[in-house]
Amino acid sequence: MILKNSEKKENNWLEFQVESDNAEFEQAIRTAYQKNKGKINIPGFRRGKAPLAVIEGMYGREVFYQDALDELAQPAFDKGVEEGSINFIGMPSIVSADVSEERTAVYTFSVELYPEVELGQYKGLEVEKVPTEVSEEEVDREIEAVRKRNARKLSVEDRPAEKGDTANIDYEGFLDAEKTTPFEGGKGENHALELGSGSFVPGFEDQVVGMSVGEEKDISITFPEDYTKDLAGKDVVFHVKVNGITYPELPDLDDDFAQDVSEFDTFEEYKASIRKDLEERRAEQAKSAFRNAALEKACENLKADLPETMVRAHVESIIRNFANNYGINGQNMKIETLVSMLGIDEEAMKTAIRPNAERETKLELLINAIIDAEKFEATDEELDAYVEKISGSIGAPAEQIRKYFGKDYILSEFKKEKAMDLIADSAVAVDPAPKAAAEEPAAEPEKEEPEKAAKPGKKESKKAAKPEKKETEEVAE
């Protein structure tokens, strides 16, 4: 087999031709004959005993051509990739496969090339320090949260509901004032609603405030425009009954409280432990933020065209991970189910995810380029230590990790982590640039959220692949 030629196409695609000689094609014909002769009936011969020449004479010389072409496709592709030093990504395709009069086979393959990458600075980057200080107010907020979780719930009988109370309610929503048309997901019983928490749609909780135990009334609200498609912007009526009202009695912040919620004897010891925990947590968060900022800066210095195949793969990966996180009892959710549950168009979701996918693609190109530039390798001892670290973090035996993932994958992941460590560990922490005195703090951009459910409560590769037979130049998805 020889690589005949290659031609660069638009958008970083490459077509290349590989030709097998007559001897190779004839051998492939004989292999195809051996595989299929038992399926062919020829008068005068027992099944499977008819010679190749007889079968070709009856059915034509081309009888085994397609099988022979299939037999040679992978070796031909591998030969072209090796001889042409072709670094491709995604799934290759066969544009054409032809047999000449001399019984040689000519294949035309199409692949997307791995992009040319120009590394910018990735070592010694200046990255702003991330604050790690913990304020007295943060310590107090943490303690207050624990205090609220340990509050006693006392029943209210002699007054209406107030903000801060928890009302146990029954409710049912209707699309009309006459309450003849209930809507799906708009009914609940014995629901504990903390008034003022903002957990129900705007306007609902404010109208429960002032109701007494046993009272029933109708509440009119308008669903927000960004709610589910069936209810967005609609005026509805909820019939609400208050079954009970409770309010929290907070414990005193004293030594008894500390002993109840911790292993410490005094409140001051307990408070000091809260500060220490917050400081350790803040330090870890700062370390992670610093690392991410260094990686982001290194990505900004990288110059490369992002291959569409890699971007699409990252989009699909993000969606799969998102769906898996929504799974129940360890069962992964189907992407179609996720799309239906969120009430959004799949293409719209992919468009929203694409910026993150592009960032992940650029990071992948960066890490691969650094691994090549630094020529990272690993000793057996380093790989053993790396596997032990993974074992400790996920709680799986080291030997099981080795068996499941294999040495090549583990080595690849080790090199990737080493590349990211190089960027982060070599980065230089600098003080944040001072802000101008008159500068107003920038408003944080609003975060995009999935559409809410109908209920009134808010819901929170470089790997080679076998070429696929194609009639056109389209790459296989």
N, C-alpha and C positions, 0 to 999 in steps of 0.2 A: 504494500500500500504506500502511496505517496500523497503528500499535500500538493495539489495542483496550483491553487491560487487562493487568495483571500481578498475581499473588498469591503472597505469600511462604508457603512450606510449611515443614514441620519440617526440622530439621538443615541450615538455611541453603540450602534448595532454593527455586527460583523457577519458577513457571509463567507464561508470558505468551502472549497471543494476537495474531496478526497477520492482517489481512484484506486480500486483494487485491481490487481492484474488477473489474467485469465486463469492461472493456476489456483489462485485464491477463490475465485468465483466458482470454478469447477469443483473444488473441494466443498464449498458451501452447498452446491447442488447435490453432491453425494451425501452430505450430512442430512439435507432435507429429504432425500430419497430414503435413507435408512429410517428416519423418523416416521415417514408417511406410507411406506410401501405396504404395511399391514392393513391399511384402510382401503386399498385399491383392488378391485376385482378385475382381472384380465382373463378372458376365456382361454382355456388350455393351460392355465397355471394355477397352482394352489395359492391361496391368499398369502401375500407377502413374498412370493417366490418369483414374481415377474421381474426380469432384468430392467435396469434403468432405461436402456435404449428402446425396449419394447413399450414401456410406459410413455416415453417421449414420442415415440412413433404414433401411438394411439391418441394421445391428448395434446401433442405439440411440444416443441422445445421449451416453451415458456411455462410448462406445467409446474415447475418447482422454483420459478424465478422469484416470486414474492417471498417464499420461505427462505430462499438463499439471501435475498436482500435483507430480510429481518435478521438473519444470522450474522451478517457482516456489518450491520449498522453500528453497533456499539464499538467493535474494534476499529472501524473506520473513524468514528468520532474521536475516540481516544488517541488514535494516531495523529489526526489533525491537530488536536489540542496540544499534544506533546511536541510535535514537530514545529508547530507555529508558536509555541510558548504562549498559548492563548489563555488569558486569565479572565474567565467569564463568571457571570452571576445568573441566578435564576434557572429556569428550565429551558434547555435548548430545544430546537425543533428541526425537523427534516423538511426542507423546502421542496426537494425533489430527490428521487432515486431512480436512475436509469441504467439499462443494460445495453451495451453497444453490440454491433454485429459480431465483434470479436469475442463476445461474452466476457467483457470486463464491466465492473459496476462503478458508476460515478454518483457520488452523493453530494448534495449541496446542503450544508447545515447553516442555521442562523442562531446566533447567540448575542446576548447583551454583554458588552465588555465591562470588566471592573474599571471604574474611572481612574484617571490619572489624578494623583493626590499630591499636593504641594504642602508639606509641613511648614507651618510658621513656628514661632517660638512656643515651646511647650514646657521648657525647664526654666526655673527661676522667675516665674511670673509674679508680678506684684498684685496681691489680692488684699482687699480691705479686711481688717480685723472684724470679727463678729463679736458684739458685746456679750459678756457672760455674767454681768452683775445681776444679782437678784435683789429687788427692792423689798422694803418692809411691807409695802402694800401687797406685793405678790404672795409673801408668806401669809399675811392675814387672809387673803382671798382663799388660799389653799386650806387654811384651818377652818374658815367659815364654811367651805364646801363640805368638809368632814362633819362639822357641827350640824349642818342641815340634814345630812344623811342619817345622823343619829338623833334627830328631833323626834319627840313624841307627837303622835297625831291625836289631837283632841277634837271631839265632836262639837259642832255648833248647833244650838237649838234656839237661842234667843235673839238672833240677829240675822240680817240678810248676808249673802255672800260678799266678800271683799276681795280685792286683788291680794294675791299671796295665799288665799285659801285654795283647797282642792275640792272641787264639786264633783260628786258622783252623779252622772246624768244618763238618761236615756234620750236619744234623739232620732229623728227621721226627717230626711230632706225631700222636698217636693218642688217640682218645676212650675207649679201654679199656686196662686193664693188660696184656691179652694181646697188644696191638699188632696187632689185626686190622682196626681201623676208623680209617684215616687221615682227617684233616679237611683241607678245602681251605685252601690258603695256609699250611700248616704245615710245608712242606718247603723246605730250602735246601742248597746245596752250596758248599764253599769260601767260606763267609761269614766275613769278618773282624770279630770281635767284641771290642771293647775292654772288658775286664773292669772293672767298677766304673763304667761310663759310664751305666748305667741305660737303655740303648737297647732292651733286651728286657724282657719282662714281669717283674714282681717275682719273685724267687726263682730265676730261670733262671741268671743270671750267677754268683750265689753258689755254685751247685752245679757250675759249670764250674771254678771256682777249686779247685785241688788235683788236677786231672786232668793227666796227662802225655801227651806226643806218642805217638800211636798208640792211646791208650786209648779204649775205648767204654763207655758206661754209659747207663742210663735215668734220666731226671730227671722227677720228679713235681712238678707245680705246679697251682695253682688260678688260673684267669683272674679278673681283677677284675670286679666287678659292672657297671662302666661300659664293658666291652669290647663287641665286636660281639654282636648279638642271639643268634647261633648258639652263641657260646662263653662269654658272660658268666656268671661264677660257676661254670663247669664245672671238674672235676678232669680233667687230661689227663696223658699221659706223652709225653715227648720222648726218642727214642733219639738220642744224641749221640756223634759221633766227633771227636777232636781230631787234625787233620792236621798242625798245626804251631803253635809258640808263638814270638812275638817280643817283645822289650822295647825301649824307646827309650833310646838313649845320647845324652844332651843335650850340645850343644856348650858350651864354656866361654864365659862372658860377657866377652869380651876384644876387642881391636882386630880380630883376625882374624874374629871373629863379625860385627862391624859391617861389615867390608869385604865379607863374603860375602852379607849380606842387604840392604845399602844402598849408597849412593854415598859414604858417609862413611868417613874413614880411622881415626877413633878411636871407641871405645865411648861416650865421654862426648858426642861430637858426635851420635852416633846416638841416644843417650838423650834429648838435648835436642830433637832433631827429633821424637821420639815424643811428648814433652810438648807441643810446639807444635801438632802435629796434633790431639792430644786436646783441647787448649784451644780450637782453632778449631772442632772438631766440637761441643764442649760449648757454645760461644757460639751456634752455629747452632741447636742443640737448644733452648737457653734462649730464643732469639728466637722460635722456632716455638711453644714452650710458652707464652710470654708472650702472643703473638698469640692463640692458641687460648683462653687464659684470659680475655682481654679480650672476645673474641667470645661466649664462654659467659656472661659477666656481662651483656653487652648483651642477650643472648637472655632471660636471667632477668628483665630489666626490661621485656620486651615483653609486652603483653597481647593475646591473640588466641585464638580457637577454631581448633584445627587441623583443616582440612578432610580428611575421610576419603579423598577422591580423591587429594590430594597425598601423604598418608601412604602409601597403597597404592603410588603411583608410586615413591616413594623405596624402599619395601621391595623392589619388583621390580628397581629399579636396583642396589641393593646385592647382590641375589642374582645378577644378570647379571654384575656386575663380579667377584664371587667366582668364578663359573663360568669367566669368561674367564681369570682368573689361574691356574686349574687346567688350562687348555687345553694341548695338546701341539703343538709345532712351529708355534706361531702360530694353531692352529685352536681356535676357541672351543668350550668344552664345553657341551653342552645341559644345561639346568637339571635335566631329568629324570635325566640321567646323574649329575650332581652329587649329587642327592638319594639316588639308589641307591647311589652310592659311599660316601657318609657314613653310610648305613644309618639315616637318620632320616626322620620323616614331614614332608612339605612344609609342612603347616600349623604343625607344631611349630617348624620352622625360621623361618617367617615371624613367629611369635609371639616367638621369641628375638631376631629382627632388629628388631622394631617399635620398641623404645626408641631405637635409633640413627636409624631412619627419622623418628621424631617430632622428634628433635633437628635433623636435616637440614631437615625441613619448617619448623621454627621459625626456623632460620637463613635459609632462603630468604625467608620472610615479612619478617624483619628487614631483610635486604639490600634487598629491593624497596621497603620503606617508606622506608629511608634515601635510596635513589636518588630517590624522589619528593619527599622533604622537602628534599633538598639541590639538586635540579634539576641533576644532573650532566650535563654535555655534554663533548664531546671535539673538539679540532681535528684536522685531517688529520695534522699533525705528531705529535701525541700518539698517534694510532692507529698511525702508521707505526712509532714507537718501541716501542709495545706489541707489534706483530707481530714486530718484530726481536727482541724479548726472547723471545717464544715460539719463534721460529725457532732461537735459540741454545740454548734449553733442550731442544727435542725433535729438533733436527738436521734440520729440514725447511726448504726454501727459503721465504723470506717470501712470494714471489709465489704459490707453491703453496698456502700457508695462506690467503691472501686469496681465491684462486679456489675453494678447497674449502669454506670456511666462509661467505664472503660478508660484506659490510660490516655488515649489521644484527646478525648474530650476534657478530662481533668487537666492535662497539660495546657490545652488551649485556654481554659478558664484561668489557670494560674498565671499565664502570660498576660492575659487581659488585666487581671488585678494588679500585676506588677507594673504594667504601663500606667494605670490610673494612680497607683501609689507614687510612681516617679513624678507625675505631674503635681500631685498634692504635696508630697513631702519636700519637693524642691521649691515650692511656692514661698514667696516672702510676704509676711503679714505687714501691712502698712496701715497707718491711721486713716480713717475715713476723711475724705476731703471736707473741709469746713463749709457749712452752708452760709450763704449771704444773710445778713441780719434781717433784711426785708423779705427774704424768700419765704413764700407760703408753702407749707407742706403739701405735697402732691396728693390729690385724692386717689384712693385705691380704685382700680377699675373694678366694675361689677363683675362677679363671677357668673359664668353661664351655668345654669342648673337644668337638669332634665325636667320636663313638664311633670306637674304633680298629679297624683292619683285622684280618682273621683271622690274618695273619702274626704270629709272636711278637714281632717288632720293632715299636716304636711308630711311628705315622705323624704324622709331624708334620702452572602455566604459563598463562600467560595467553593462549596462542595460540588463535586461532579455529579451529574445526574444522567440517567439513560435518556437519549434523545427520543422525543415523541414524534410519531409520524404525523405530519401536517400537510394540508393541501395548499396552504398559504404561508406567508412569512410570520404570521401571528405567533407570539410566544405563548406557550401553554401557561394557563393560570396556575 
